[in-house]
């Protein structure tokens, strides 16, 4: 069996590796590849964000959590590490569904919560340095016998092959004429200062985070719906700093060393399903919102399940 994967972001590469490990021949076609993909700009920390339906995405997230830990231990060059983080809330609520499935999760004490907030929890999860992880994923694809070819296409019908895994992210809006798919703009700053522990306000309206990595700390963020602007905006940088300082007063603005912008592929519900159209067998895997890395391996496992169920051997 041979499958053609459309897209060389984190979802496409993860699917390719899963298929190749199952002895399925894989060719990836993509308009661009690392370091020029949206995935390369991802913060990236394991945390389900801006993605539905929760009943499915929680399961795929937890599967990815354990796969990332395995990769961290087996392939230290992949750029994965475990870091503690704290999420702060302005009201009390039940912990997320995945909280019972990860190794470290606890409710914060009052003295651990910054002003402006009244509740929160601590967790320890994988942090992924995408400038290491994306090249490592590509090298893993090649070592398993897969190929990557840069190619532009406007519609799935333009792809000659008839067994297709569609991981085109925001590109699926045009390729599939899927108008439910919209960009959610994210702007981040890079800081040469380590907060030791990550800080998170994951509410869309007040989104803010400090994600410590070995090279930099990533400060965010924005979640601007249907905004295609990929040029950094000074007013967004100022707002990011203001929000992050509420959680981390010791933040030193003089240590900002860079800036980035990416467009998250957001949809009312992640599309992960099989479709048979015009003699083509297609599995769609896109619309991961702000959780592309967080869902990557769980979704790749689901893609394999759909292949075994629907695609001819």
Number of C-alpha atoms within 10 A of each C-alpha: 10 16 22 23 27 30 27 31 26 28 27 26 28 24 27 31 24 18 23 22 13 10 13 17 17 26 20 23 23 21 16 17 20 19 14 12 18 21 25 21 21 26 30 23 23 22 21 24 18 25 22 19 12 18 9 13 23 23 17 21 25 22 19 23 24 18 15 26 17 13 15 19 13 10 13 11 12 22 20 26 19 16 17 18 22 24 22 26 19 13 9 11 9 6 13 10 11 16 17 11 14 13 11 12 19 14 14 17 12 11 7 15 18 16 11 11 17 16 19 24 19 22 18 18 23 22 26 25 23 23 16 14 19 25 16 17 22 22 14 18 25 16 12 16 16 20 16 21 15 12 13 12 15 13 13 18 14 10 17 10 15 18 21 25 27 26 26 26 30 23 22 26 18 15 16 16 12 13 10 12 27 24 23 22 22 25 26 26 23 21 23 18 20 17 14 14 15 25 23 22 23 18 15 13 10 14 16 28 29 32 25 28 25 13 12 18 23 26 26 27 28 21 22 17 14 15 13 14 15 13 11 16 12 9 8 17 18 10 16 23 22 15 19 22 17 16 24 18 11 11 19 13 12 9 11 17 13 12 17 17 20 23 27 29 28 26 22 15 18 22 17 20 15 19 13 13 10 8 9 17 20 24 24 23 26 28 30 31 25 24 23 29 28 30 27 25 27 24 26 24 18 16 22 16 11 16 20 11 10 14 18 9 8
